[in-house]
């Protein structure tokens, strides 16, 4: 069974920081590329960052480059998203994602709200 559980969201002022975590079941995490997406009210879900299973290759959306950093701890089956210099436009529900066998799996999401 594929399980992804996000945590770490909250309310923060502009310029602040948050670290999101996504705990995955062992079966999910093994050799899987992990991603973070976000969805703001009235907008489509968008890619934020991704990391290969080895952790050696990462990819960040242009809108978050230099501010957000994705990382993973394979021993803890956890992927992280460190978010610095947050802006009001970063307000969204953030989702953990992986693709296994051609199927997309999602966590329940965690709300991030950045006040101006």
N, C-alpha and C positions, 0 to 999 in steps of 0.2 A: 504494500500500500504506500502510495506517495503522499507524504505529509510535509507541508511547508508552513511554518508558524513565525510570523513577523512580530517584532516588538521594538520599542524605543521611540515611537512617535510622541508628539506632544505639541505644546504651544511654546514658541520662542520668538524673541524680538529679532528684527532684521539685524544682520551682522552676527548673530549667534550661531551656535553649533548644536548638532544632534548626531548621535550614532544609532543607526538602525541595525537590528540583528535579524537574521532569518535562520531558524533552526530547522534542519532537514532530517528526515529519517535516513538511516544509514544507506538503505538501498537507493534512495534518491541521490544521495550525495556522491556516491562512489563514481568517479570518472565523469561527472556531469559538469557541463558548463552552467554556471548560475548567473542569473540576471536580476536587475532591479528595473521595474517600470513604475510609472506614476500616472495618475489620472486626476486632473483638476476638474472642478464642476463645469459641466457643459462642454468639455473637451474630450478628445479621444485619448486613449491610453498611449503613452509614449515611452520609448526606451530611454533609460537613464544610464545604465552601466552594466557591463558583463565581465565575467572572469572565467578563464579556462580552469579545468579541474586541477591542473598543476599549480595554478596561481601565477604562472609566469607571463601570461598574456591577459591584458585587460583592455577594455574599450569603454570610453566615456562619451556621452553625447556632448556636442559642442557647447550646449547651454550650461553644462555643469563642469566642464574641464577647468582644472585649476582650483576648483572649490570642493568637489566631491571626490572621494576615493573609495573604490571597492576593494575588498580584501576577503580572504577566507582562511579558516582554520580547519583543515581537514580532520585533525584529531578530535575536534569538537563538533564536526558536521555542521558548521555554522559559517554563514557568509555575512559580511558587514558592509554598511555604507556609511562612511564618515562624511558628514555634511558640514562644511564650514562656510562662513560668509553668506549665510542664508538670506534670501530675498523674498519679498512677499509673493513673487511669481513662482516660487518653489512650493507654495501651498498646494497640497494634493494628498490623495491617498496613495501610499507607496506599497507596491506589491513585489514580492519575491517570485521568481519564475524559473522553471527549467523545462527543457524539452527532452522527453525520453521516447524513443521509438516513434518519433513523428507526432507525439501528442504533447500539447502544452499543459503544464500544471502550474497552479497559482496558489499562493497563500490567501488568507482572508483580508490582508491589507492592514496598514497602520496609518493613521491620520497624522500628517504634519501640517501645522498651521504657523505661518510666519507673519507676525504683526509689524506694521510699519511704524 
